[in-house]
Amino acid sequence: MRTLTVPATSANLGPGFDCLGLALSCYNTITFEFIESGLHIELEPCDLSHIPADSRNLIYRVFCGVLKTYGITPPGVHFAQVNEIPSMRGLGSSAASVVGGVVMADTYMGFKMTKQEMLDFCASQEGHPDNILPALLGGLTVGCMDNGHVRYLRMDAPKSLRLAVFIPPFSLSTRKARSVLPKTVPLEDAVFNLTRAALLTAALATGELSALPFAVNDRLHQPYRKSLVPGYDDIARLADASGALATYLSGAGPTLISFFDKSPSLESLTDKLESLHKGWQVRLLCVDSQGYRLK
């Protein structure tokens, strides 16, 4: 049996639409073995009714897709999938499954895939590399697609950086979150995001966290998606009053993440959150620097 862990990820980080990503210290775990024939999938927790336990399972579909690309007939496989990353909350759950399927396939092939091949295949499944990169590589990543290939840089995030992750009791599909975005934006808004994305990347790369309150501002997606996240402004104000440097919408949402330069009180945040909106949860995480792990 092999054990694979894949971190949650946060994309965009405010202005870095479809290009910036951060790996988080929350993980999905896949324990797997190859068998002569058949497919056997176990899901934990057991209430994951929205995740198929048959050939429709995303991990299995990606696993088979990689092998078929290399002309290899998929073997039988038995795996247990333990999900700590909430689904459809903007924390990279689908990217974790895609990475899981690719790593499983590469393990079966005797580790013949290069890092670039793994990245390119994962991105072909996701459509963009913002969650894939940190899930594979850890840390802070910047990436783009270029003729079917992922071009990227990876950096270490400041060790002092802490993240309060506010997770709502409702989900939001990426398709719905993208449907509210305009097809065109004013040049002024495009320039606004370019400058903030550059400032944010530099702030996180150099540890100059004092720039974060200005750097996470965005005009391309967050103003349009706020209406899909009831409580958005309340959570942001709560985080600000608790000492957060900045708050942004993680990926397509609906999760909100706040940057802190030191760990806030989880008990205090939980109590304040409970008084504002029932059903929301808060987790205190740090940046995962490694990416996936295979044992």
Secondary structure as UniProt FT lines:
FT   STRAND          2..11
FT   TURN            13..15
FT   TURN            17..19
FT   STRAND          20..35
FT   STRAND          39..44
FT   TURN            46..47
FT   TURN            49..50
FT   TURN            55..56
FT   HELIX           58..69
FT   TURN            70..71
FT   STRAND          76..83
FT   TURN            87..88
FT   HELIX           93..108
FT   TURN            109..110
FT   HELIX           115..126
FT   TURN            130..131
FT   HELIX           132..137
FT   STRAND          140..146
FT   TURN            147..148
FT   STRAND          149..155
FT   TURN            159..160
FT   STRAND          162..167
FT   HELIX           174..179
FT   HELIX           187..206
FT   HELIX           209..211
FT   HELIX           212..215
FT   HELIX           222..225
FT   HELIX           226..228
FT   TURN            230..231
FT   HELIX           232..241
FT   TURN            242..243
FT   STRAND          246..249
FT   TURN            251..252
FT   STRAND          256..260
FT   HELIX           266..276
FT   TURN            278..279
FT   STRAND          281..287
FT   STRAND          293..294
//
